[in-house]
């Protein structure tokens, strides 16, 4: 029952807020709901047995409304409910239009994301997968920046196309289940799909998740969408919706079509590492700070996908802690970008400089977040990237070399951007720039504490996901011999 409560709190609150017109009341109520959800989620870590919820739903499809979790689901659920209070706080003390609609859409998105991570059958997963897209579409369309109509339309078409691939894959798997067909993940996981079928089915499912991450070459919607998106919209996109793609791949590909995963393993790793280098080089060439951060996010996600497909213990552990680290870090970065834009009225690096002289505290906080982004030791990013690169090394020295370029190139373009924005002489027109406010501390300091805390003591995350990682490895090892024989 507790899982149903976690799912419904943001959804019901969002419905109620549609009827409220006072902006401060709307924002406060949304924050209370998000914090309550976080506290209830944290209680799951202290329960003796796993919680679940299941009721009959669509009997003729063999589909139940079933919610549950394992270690991987719990990590994603925690990240979702951890970030949304900060996403909501990011709109406080700011003039916004149609506040009741905006915060209702934010809460609907949170509820749909929770549903994605808790769904125990593929049909319910798909329903929540689609529901998460709808409120984000309207957030971008109604509160986005210049060119929002065209960019949002492109974003919608890309993600809808991926969803159609996913739907086809689910329908195909549904018809493979014996007897009275079922969409339960347990039924899908027990299927004995021929190797040749798994080889083509892999791409039907993987494309849907690759678009959502996004992964090279399915990324073209991302830079313009992130740049145009309002602060809270880009926080949701970069902090959480990228994790939908990663989670979907872990939930569908590895247990259901393991032979297809192993067959295309090196292909996906190579694509991912191309994405790492490509996004890093393009990031360095950007003149717009927000667009630079967008490509930075793509580079980190690409490394996470490469680590996912290495399929060893180190890489999978690193992937899951990096999912949390990336979510926290990218939300903090995009919030700081908003603070800079509000004070300077520009995001062009060529027009910035010397902001540290007027906003020293902002400069310190930005530096700490940047150091987390470039995986400095004692930050969560270092733990995740060290383990992922170690896992890549076990697969291939060259994979590790190109994967490690994330840290090197990331340090180059992030420190270059920091230098252009904060250091040097104060640019003309910036004399009235102010330092950060108490609200900004309330958002940034806890996020930085998480970045440093998980870097110093990451063991709680390892404890949560260890069993799930071991199960995934044991599932894939026996089929490796089949793939070896098939390819030789």
C-alpha positions as CSV (number, residue, x, y, z in Angstrom):
1,X,0.0,0.0,0.0
2,X,2.9,2.4,0.7
3,X,3.9,2.2,-3.0
4,X,0.4,3.3,-4.1
5,X,0.6,6.2,-1.6
6,X,3.9,7.3,-3.1
7,X,2.4,7.2,-6.6
8,X,-0.8,9.0,-5.7
9,X,0.5,11.9,-3.5
10,X,1.9,14.0,-6.4
11,X,-0.9,13.0,-8.7
12,X,-3.8,13.9,-6.3
13,X,-2.0,17.1,-5.2
14,X,-1.5,18.1,-8.8
15,X,-5.3,17.6,-9.4
16,X,-6.1,19.8,-6.4
17,X,-3.7,22.5,-7.4
18,X,-5.5,23.0,-10.7
19,X,-8.3,24.5,-8.7
20,X,-6.1,26.9,-6.7
21,X,-5.2,30.3,-8.0
22,X,-3.0,31.7,-5.3
23,X,0.6,31.4,-6.5
24,X,2.3,31.1,-3.1
25,X,-0.2,28.5,-1.9
26,X,0.3,26.4,-5.0
27,X,4.1,26.4,-4.7
28,X,4.0,25.7,-1.0
29,X,1.5,22.8,-1.4
30,X,3.6,21.3,-4.2
31,X,6.7,21.5,-2.1
32,X,4.9,19.9,0.9
33,X,3.7,17.0,-1.3
34,X,7.2,16.5,-2.7
35,X,8.9,16.5,0.7
36,X,6.3,14.1,2.1
37,X,6.9,11.8,-0.8
38,X,10.6,11.9,-0.1
39,X,10.1,11.1,3.5
40,X,7.9,8.1,2.7
41,X,10.3,6.9,0.2
42,X,13.1,7.0,2.8
43,X,11.0,4.8,5.0
44,X,11.3,2.0,2.5
45,X,15.0,1.7,3.5
46,X,13.9,0.7,7.0
47,X,11.2,-1.8,6.1
48,X,12.0,-5.4,6.9
49,X,10.4,-6.9,3.8
50,X,9.9,-5.5,0.3
51,X,6.6,-3.7,-0.2
52,X,4.3,-4.4,-3.2
53,X,0.8,-3.6,-4.4
54,X,-1.3,-5.5,-6.9
55,X,-4.9,-5.5,-8.0
56,X,-6.7,-6.9,-11.1
57,X,-6.9,-4.4,-13.8
58,X,-7.4,-5.5,-17.4
59,X,-8.2,-9.2,-17.1
60,X,-8.5,-10.1,-20.8
61,X,-5.0,-8.8,-21.4
62,X,-3.7,-10.7,-18.4
63,X,-2.6,-7.3,-16.9
64,X,-2.6,-6.3,-13.3
65,X,-2.0,-2.9,-11.7
66,X,1.1,-4.1,-9.9
67,X,3.7,-2.0,-8.2
68,X,7.0,-3.3,-6.7
69,X,10.7,-2.7,-6.5
70,X,14.1,-4.2,-6.4
71,X,17.4,-2.4,-5.7
72,X,17.6,-0.7,-9.0
73,X,14.0,0.5,-8.9
74,X,14.6,1.8,-5.3
75,X,17.6,3.8,-6.5
76,X,15.6,5.4,-9.3
77,X,12.6,6.0,-7.0
78,X,14.9,7.7,-4.4
79,X,16.5,9.9,-7.1
80,X,13.1,11.0,-8.4
81,X,11.7,11.9,-5.0
82,X,15.0,13.5,-3.9
83,X,15.2,15.8,-6.9
84,X,11.6,17.0,-7.2
85,X,11.6,19.1,-4.0
86,X,14.6,21.0,-5.4
87,X,12.9,21.3,-8.8
88,X,9.9,22.8,-7.2
89,X,12.0,25.1,-5.0
90,X,13.7,26.4,-8.1
91,X,10.5,28.3,-9.0
92,X,10.1,30.0,-5.7
93,X,10.6,33.8,-5.6
94,X,10.3,33.9,-9.4
95,X,7.5,35.4,-11.4
96,X,5.8,32.6,-13.4
97,X,2.6,32.5,-15.5
98,X,-0.3,30.1,-14.8
99,X,1.5,28.9,-11.6
100,X,-1.3,26.4,-10.8
101,X,-1.0,24.7,-14.2
102,X,2.8,24.6,-14.1
103,X,3.1,23.0,-10.7
104,X,0.3,20.6,-11.4
105,X,2.2,19.4,-14.5
106,X,5.4,19.1,-12.5
107,X,3.7,16.9,-10.0
108,X,2.0,14.8,-12.7
109,X,5.4,14.2,-14.2
110,X,6.7,13.1,-10.8
111,X,3.8,10.7,-10.4
112,X,4.4,9.2,-13.9
113,X,8.1,8.8,-13.3
114,X,7.4,7.0,-10.1
115,X,5.0,4.7,-12.0
116,X,7.7,3.9,-14.5
117,X,10.1,2.8,-11.8
118,X,7.6,0.8,-9.8
119,X,5.6,-0.9,-12.6
120,X,5.8,-4.7,-12.5
121,X,4.3,-5.4,-15.9
122,X,5.2,-4.1,-19.3
123,X,1.8,-2.6,-20.2
124,X,1.7,-0.6,-17.0
125,X,5.3,0.5,-17.6
126,X,4.3,1.7,-21.1
127,X,1.3,3.6,-19.8
128,X,3.5,5.5,-17.3
129,X,6.2,5.9,-19.9
130,X,3.8,7.8,-22.1
131,X,2.1,9.7,-19.3
132,X,5.5,11.2,-18.3
133,X,5.9,12.7,-21.8
134,X,2.6,14.6,-21.8
135,X,3.1,17.1,-18.9
136,X,6.8,17.7,-20.0
137,X,5.5,18.5,-23.5
138,X,3.2,21.2,-22.1
139,X,5.9,22.6,-19.7
140,X,8.2,23.0,-22.7
141,X,5.5,24.4,-25.0
142,X,4.0,26.9,-22.6
143,X,7.0,28.0,-20.5
144,X,9.9,27.4,-22.9
145,X,12.0,30.0,-24.6
146,X,12.6,31.2,-28.1
147,X,11.6,28.7,-30.8
148,X,9.7,26.6,-28.3
149,X,6.9,25.5,-30.7
150,X,9.2,24.0,-33.3
151,X,11.7,22.5,-30.8
152,X,8.9,21.0,-28.6
153,X,7.3,19.5,-31.7
154,X,10.6,17.9,-32.7
155,X,11.1,16.6,-29.1
156,X,7.6,15.1,-29.2
157,X,8.0,13.4,-32.5
158,X,11.4,11.9,-31.5
159,X,10.1,10.5,-28.2
160,X,6.8,9.4,-29.7
161,X,8.6,7.5,-32.4
162,X,10.7,5.7,-29.7
163,X,7.5,4.9,-27.8
164,X,6.0,3.2,-30.9
165,X,9.1,1.0,-31.1
166,X,8.6,0.1,-27.5
167,X,4.9,-0.6,-27.9
168,X,5.7,-2.9,-30.9
169,X,8.2,-4.8,-28.8
170,X,5.8,-5.2,-25.9
171,X,3.0,-6.5,-28.2
172,X,5.5,-9.0,-29.7
173,X,6.6,-10.3,-26.3
174,X,3.0,-10.4,-25.1
175,X,2.1,-12.8,-27.9
176,X,5.1,-15.0,-27.1
177,X,3.9,-15.7,-23.6
178,X,2.2,-19.1,-23.3
179,X,-1.4,-19.9,-22.6
180,X,-3.4,-17.0,-21.3
181,X,-1.1,-14.2,-22.4
182,X,0.5,-11.9,-19.9
183,X,2.4,-8.6,-19.8
184,X,4.0,-9.3,-16.4
185,X,7.8,-8.8,-16.4
186,X,8.0,-12.3,-14.7
187,X,6.3,-13.9,-17.7
188,X,8.5,-11.9,-20.1
189,X,11.7,-12.9,-18.2
190,X,10.8,-16.6,-18.5
191,X,10.5,-16.5,-22.3
192,X,12.9,-18.7,-24.3
193,X,13.2,-16.5,-27.4
194,X,15.3,-17.8,-30.2
195,X,18.7,-16.1,-30.6
196,X,17.9,-14.9,-34.1
197,X,14.7,-13.2,-32.9
198,X,16.6,-11.6,-30.0
199,X,19.1,-10.1,-32.4
200,X,16.5,-8.0,-34.2
201,X,14.2,-7.5,-31.2
202,X,17.1,-5.9,-29.4
203,X,17.0,-2.8,-31.7
204,X,13.2,-2.5,-31.5
205,X,13.5,-2.0,-27.8
206,X,16.8,-0.3,-27.5
207,X,16.0,2.5,-29.9
208,X,13.1,3.6,-27.6
209,X,15.5,3.8,-24.7
210,X,18.4,5.3,-26.7
211,X,16.2,8.2,-27.8
212,X,15.1,9.0,-24.2
213,X,18.7,8.9,-22.8
214,X,19.7,10.3,-25.4
215,X,22.5,8.3,-27.0
216,X,24.5,9.1,-30.2
217,X,23.2,9.1,-33.0
218,X,19.6,9.4,-31.5
219,X,20.5,12.6,-29.6
220,X,19.7,15.4,-32.1
221,X,16.6,16.6,-30.2
222,X,18.5,17.2,-27.0
223,X,20.7,20.3,-27.3
224,X,18.1,22.6,-28.6
225,X,15.4,21.3,-26.2
226,X,17.6,21.7,-23.2
227,X,18.6,25.2,-24.3
228,X,15.0,26.3,-24.9
229,X,13.5,24.6,-21.8
230,X,12.6,26.6,-18.7
231,X,14.7,26.0,-15.6
232,X,12.3,23.4,-14.0
233,X,11.7,21.8,-17.4
234,X,15.4,21.2,-18.1
235,X,16.0,20.0,-14.5
236,X,13.3,17.3,-15.1
237,X,14.7,16.4,-18.6
238,X,18.3,16.1,-17.6
239,X,18.0,15.0,-14.0
240,X,15.3,12.3,-14.4
241,X,14.0,11.6,-17.9
242,X,17.4,10.4,-19.0
243,X,17.3,7.8,-16.2
244,X,14.0,6.5,-17.7
245,X,16.0,5.3,-20.7
246,X,18.7,3.7,-18.6
247,X,16.2,2.0,-16.3
248,X,14.1,0.8,-19.3
249,X,17.2,-0.8,-20.8
250,X,18.0,-2.5,-17.5
251,X,14.4,-3.7,-17.1
252,X,13.7,-4.9,-20.6
253,X,16.9,-5.8,-22.4
254,X,19.0,-7.7,-19.9
255,X,16.5,-10.1,-18.4
256,X,14.3,-10.6,-21.5
257,X,16.7,-10.7,-24.4
258,X,20.1,-11.4,-22.9
259,X,21.4,-13.1,-26.0
260,X,20.5,-10.0,-28.1
261,X,22.3,-7.8,-25.5
262,X,25.5,-9.9,-25.7
263,X,25.3,-10.1,-29.5
264,X,25.2,-6.3,-29.9
265,X,27.3,-5.5,-26.8
266,X,30.4,-4.2,-28.5
267,X,28.4,-2.3,-31.1
268,X,26.6,-0.3,-28.4
269,X,29.7,0.3,-26.4
270,X,31.5,1.7,-29.5
271,X,28.4,3.9,-30.2
272,X,28.5,5.1,-26.6
273,X,32.2,5.9,-26.6
274,X,31.8,7.8,-29.9
275,X,29.1,9.8,-28.1
276,X,31.5,10.5,-25.2
277,X,34.1,12.0,-27.6
278,X,31.6,13.7,-29.9
279,X,29.6,15.4,-27.1
280,X,32.8,16.5,-25.2
281,X,34.3,18.1,-28.3
282,X,31.1,19.8,-29.2
283,X,30.7,21.0,-25.6
284,X,34.1,22.7,-25.8
285,X,33.1,24.5,-29.0
286,X,29.9,26.0,-27.5
287,X,29.6,29.7,-26.9
288,X,26.3,29.3,-24.9
289,X,26.7,28.1,-21.3
290,X,23.4,26.3,-21.1
291,X,24.1,24.5,-24.4
292,X,27.6,23.5,-23.1
293,X,26.0,21.9,-20.0
294,X,23.6,20.0,-22.3
295,X,26.4,18.4,-24.3
296,X,28.2,17.7,-21.0
297,X,25.2,15.8,-19.8
298,X,25.2,13.8,-23.0
299,X,28.8,12.8,-22.6
300,X,28.2,11.5,-19.1
301,X,25.1,9.6,-20.1
302,X,27.1,8.0,-23.0
303,X,29.7,6.7,-20.6
304,X,27.0,5.3,-18.4
305,X,25.5,3.4,-21.4
306,X,28.9,2.0,-22.3
307,X,29.4,0.8,-18.7
308,X,25.9,-0.7,-18.7
309,X,26.8,-3.0,-21.6
310,X,30.1,-4.1,-20.2
311,X,28.1,-6.3,-17.9
312,X,30.6,-6.7,-15.1
313,X,30.2,-6.0,-11.4
314,X,32.3,-2.9,-11.3
315,X,30.7,-1.2,-14.2
316,X,27.1,-1.9,-13.1
317,X,27.8,-0.7,-9.6
318,X,29.4,2.4,-11.0
319,X,26.5,3.0,-13.4
320,X,24.0,3.0,-10.6
321,X,25.9,5.4,-8.3
322,X,26.6,7.6,-11.3
323,X,22.9,7.8,-12.1
324,X,22.4,9.4,-8.7
325,X,25.5,11.6,-9.0
326,X,24.6,12.8,-12.5
327,X,21.0,13.6,-11.5
328,X,22.1,15.7,-8.5
329,X,25.0,17.4,-10.3
330,X,23.1,18.3,-13.5
331,X,20.2,19.7,-11.5
332,X,22.6,21.9,-9.5
333,X,24.4,23.0,-12.7
334,X,21.3,24.0,-14.6
335,X,20.0,25.9,-11.5
336,X,23.3,27.8,-11.3
337,X,23.0,28.6,-15.1
338,X,19.6,30.2,-14.3
339,X,21.2,32.3,-11.5
340,X,23.9,33.5,-13.9
341,X,21.4,34.4,-16.6
342,X,19.1,36.3,-14.2
343,X,22.0,38.4,-13.1
344,X,23.8,39.0,-16.4
345,X,20.9,38.7,-18.9
346,X,23.1,36.6,-21.1
347,X,24.4,33.0,-21.4
348,X,27.0,33.9,-24.1
349,X,30.5,33.0,-22.7
350,X,32.1,35.8,-24.8
351,X,30.0,38.4,-22.9
352,X,30.9,37.1,-19.4
353,X,33.7,37.5,-17.0
354,X,34.7,38.6,-13.5
355,X,31.4,37.6,-11.9
356,X,33.4,36.3,-8.9
357,X,34.2,39.8,-7.9
358,X,30.5,40.6,-7.4
359,X,29.2,37.2,-6.4
360,X,32.0,35.3,-4.6
361,X,29.7,32.8,-2.8
362,X,28.1,31.9,-6.1
363,X,31.6,31.3,-7.5
364,X,32.5,29.0,-4.7
365,X,29.3,26.9,-5.0
366,X,29.6,26.7,-8.8
367,X,33.2,25.5,-8.4
368,X,32.2,22.8,-6.1
369,X,29.5,21.6,-8.5
370,X,31.9,21.8,-11.4
371,X,34.4,19.7,-9.5
372,X,31.7,17.1,-8.9
373,X,30.9,17.1,-12.6
374,X,34.5,16.5,-13.7
375,X,34.8,13.6,-11.2
376,X,37.3,15.0,-8.8
377,X,38.2,12.5,-6.0
378,X,35.9,12.6,-3.0
379,X,32.9,13.4,-5.1
380,X,30.2,11.0,-6.2
381,X,31.1,11.5,-9.8
382,X,34.6,10.1,-9.2
383,X,33.3,7.0,-7.5
384,X,30.9,6.3,-10.4
385,X,33.3,7.1,-13.2
386,X,36.2,5.2,-11.6
387,X,34.1,2.0,-11.3
388,X,32.7,2.4,-14.8
389,X,36.2,2.9,-16.4
390,X,37.5,-0.1,-14.3
391,X,34.7,-2.2,-15.8
392,X,35.5,-1.0,-19.3
393,X,39.1,-1.9,-18.7
394,X,38.1,-5.5,-18.0
395,X,36.4,-5.6,-21.4
396,X,39.1,-3.8,-23.4
397,X,42.0,-1.4,-22.6
398,X,40.9,0.8,-25.5
399,X,37.3,1.0,-24.2
400,X,38.8,2.2,-20.9
401,X,41.0,4.7,-22.7
402,X,38.2,6.3,-24.6
403,X,35.9,6.1,-21.6
404,X,38.4,7.9,-19.5
405,X,38.4,10.7,-22.0
406,X,35.1,11.8,-20.3
407,X,37.1,12.9,-17.3
408,X,39.9,14.6,-19.2
409,X,37.8,16.4,-21.8
410,X,35.2,17.2,-19.1
411,X,37.8,18.9,-17.0
412,X,38.9,20.9,-20.0
413,X,35.5,22.3,-21.1
414,X,34.0,22.7,-17.6
415,X,37.0,24.5,-16.2
416,X,37.2,26.6,-19.3
417,X,33.6,27.6,-18.9
418,X,34.1,28.4,-15.2
419,X,37.1,30.6,-16.1
420,X,35.2,32.5,-18.8
421,X,32.2,33.1,-16.5
422,X,33.7,33.7,-13.1
423,X,37.3,34.8,-13.5
424,X,39.1,37.7,-15.1
425,X,38.1,41.3,-15.2
426,X,34.5,42.3,-14.5
427,X,32.7,42.9,-17.8
428,X,31.0,46.2,-18.4
429,X,27.4,46.2,-17.3
430,X,27.9,43.6,-14.5
431,X,28.5,46.2,-11.8
432,X,25.1,45.6,-10.3
433,X,25.4,41.8,-10.2
434,X,24.3,40.4,-6.8
435,X,25.4,37.3,-4.9
436,X,23.1,34.4,-4.2
437,X,20.1,34.6,-1.9
438,X,19.0,32.4,1.1
439,X,16.7,30.4,-1.2
440,X,19.6,29.6,-3.5
441,X,21.6,28.2,-0.5
442,X,18.6,26.1,0.4
443,X,18.7,24.5,-3.0
444,X,22.4,24.3,-3.7
445,X,24.0,23.4,-0.4
446,X,22.0,20.1,0.1
447,X,22.8,19.1,-3.4
448,X,26.5,19.8,-2.9
449,X,26.4,17.9,0.4
450,X,25.1,14.9,-1.5
451,X,27.8,15.2,-4.2
452,X,30.5,15.2,-1.5
453,X,28.8,12.8,0.9
454,X,28.3,10.0,-1.7
455,X,31.9,10.6,-2.9
456,X,33.2,10.0,0.7
457,X,30.8,7.2,1.7
458,X,29.1,5.5,-1.2
459,X,28.6,2.2,0.6
460,X,24.8,2.6,1.3
461,X,24.1,2.8,-2.4
462,X,26.3,-0.3,-3.1
463,X,24.4,-2.2,-0.4
464,X,21.0,-1.4,-2.0
465,X,21.9,-2.5,-5.5
466,X,24.3,-5.4,-4.9
467,X,21.7,-8.1,-5.0
468,X,20.2,-6.8,-8.2
469,X,23.6,-6.4,-9.9
470,X,24.6,-10.0,-8.9
471,X,21.3,-11.4,-10.3
472,X,21.8,-9.5,-13.6
473,X,25.3,-10.9,-14.0
474,X,24.3,-14.5,-13.3
475,X,21.5,-14.1,-15.8
476,X,23.9,-13.1,-18.6
477,X,26.9,-15.3,-18.0
478,X,25.3,-18.6,-19.1
479,X,24.2,-17.2,-22.5
480,X,27.7,-15.8,-23.3
481,X,28.8,-19.2,-24.6
482,X,25.8,-19.3,-27.0
483,X,26.7,-16.0,-28.5
484,X,30.4,-17.0,-28.8
485,X,29.4,-20.1,-30.8
486,X,27.0,-18.1,-32.9
487,X,29.5,-15.5,-33.9
488,X,32.2,-18.0,-34.7
